[in-house]
Amino acid sequence: MENQIKGQSGPWETVIGMEVHAQVPSAAKLFSGASAAFGAEPNAHVSYIDAGMPGMLPVLNQACVDAAIKTGLGLNAAINRRSVFARKNYFYPDLPQGYQISQFDQPIVGKGAVTIDLPDGTTRRIGITRLHLEQDAGKSLHDQHPTKSYVDLNRCGVALMEIVSEPDMRSAEEAVAYLAKLRMIVRYLGTCDGNMEEGSMRADVNISVRRPGDPLGTRAEVKNVNSVKAVGQAIAYEARRQVEAIEAGGQVVQETRLWDPNKGVTRSMRGKEEAHDYRYFPDPDLLPLELTEARIEAIRAGLPELPDAKKVRFMGMGLSAYDAGVLVAEAERAAYFEAVLVGHGDAKLAANWVLNELLGFLNKDGKDIAQSPVEPGDLASLLGLMADGTISGKIAKDVFEEMYKTGAAPGDIVEAKGLKQVADAGAIGALVDGVLAAHTDKVAEYKAGKDRLFGFFVGQVMKASGGKAAPGAVNALLRERLR
């Protein structure tokens, strides 16, 4: 099997589960009115509640609850009508309360599933165990002073959704596809911006190895991996490390490890805590969260079209599964494509230009589609100029490049540069006659049976016209003359 690791003693299977922390893009924190904005000066967004001051009572942010419900619905998961917030007790310098308000045995969202698309065209269903709400901790800064560590509490209390998967993944490839799909879904829903570089989405990856068919092995957790690519790299390294350790006569220790992207290795951070070590108990300052059916249904009614449904719809327009998948990978990209279709309804042609021409230029410049200098309506106009014969496909690519560089409308570029296609039979006939007269030897060879020379004649006529001759007319007149 492709998903197996080949060890010296035979095949091994990797078993992977993931806990993804997705930050809710709310204006305020989960239990306080302090700003949740990223990038402020250290400790600028800290309330008395976030700082753990005695007697301060948390107040639940309704917008964060709605985001969790919306995400649960997007993951095809059960929404629990009753959930409970609990105190998870542990000490970190950047956790001033001495506990984190989280959810334990009664989360807001229960079991669900997502379908991942793999490069070989197959799909797999990955189970979701739960989604719960919790507050983030602050951040310890170790590089500000040679002998001291500083603490920034701006992040403390920011709302997180922890999305826990079943241990259903069997390779780094599947884990990468799962995280990418999860990121795609929350971005479509608007419940997390998915910005892993800024830390608004982070993955803890649980990895173990076993002989195929054996019980689950001892797992190690790789903490706070901050990119989709790094998840794949960390799994590949950690699985191989565990196999080598067992085959050398050792054993895997249940622990928390960190991924070092510079060295490409995982390294031990601390022993892994079990749930009882956290001494969970219901938070006495927060009542159980009771959800009404009406509230859940109102949120369900406002769900956008999600990527799987959009992909199926695009394929119904005649697009390949691959092209449809690339278009729906980003909500903005799919929206751009659909905006082009408003002005020009040929889905295959529109997809080809968005995926090959536009994304080609944007990728080269390191930009995303939101930064495109070419408006969807202008791209639709360009496709229209091709369709009605005003310009050829070759000239359209030159016009598009000018549109990308200047932001000008295609019609204006065509007029200013005199790029309109020549369709006049008399003018094209004169060009054809000139080419045939200049290549009498090739004409003789063609008539003797070398049919492939027809393409040569077409190229010569197009060259003589500066690329402006209508290809259909050129082909027709050449065939007439050569007969």
Secondary structure by P-SEA (a helix, b strand, c coil): ccccccccccbbbbbbbbbbbbbbbccccccccccccccccccccccccccccccbbbbbcaaaaaaaaaaaaaacbbbbcbbbbbbbcccccccccccccccccccccccbbbbbbccccbbbbbbbcbbbbbbbbbbbbccccccbbbbbccccccbbbbbbbccccccaaaaaaaaaaaaaaaaaacccccccccccbbbbbbbbbbcccccccbbbbbcccccaaaaaaaaaaaaaaaaaaaaacccccbbbbbbbccccccccccccccccccccccccccccccccaaaaaaaaaaccccaaaaaaaaaaacccaaaaaaaaccaaaaaaaaaaaaaccaaaaaaaaaaccaaaaaaaaccccccccccaaaaaaaaaaaaaccccaaaaaaaaaaaaaccccaaaaaaaacccccccaaaaaaaaaaaaaacaaaaaaaaaccccaaaaaaaaaaaaacccccaaaaaaaaaaaac
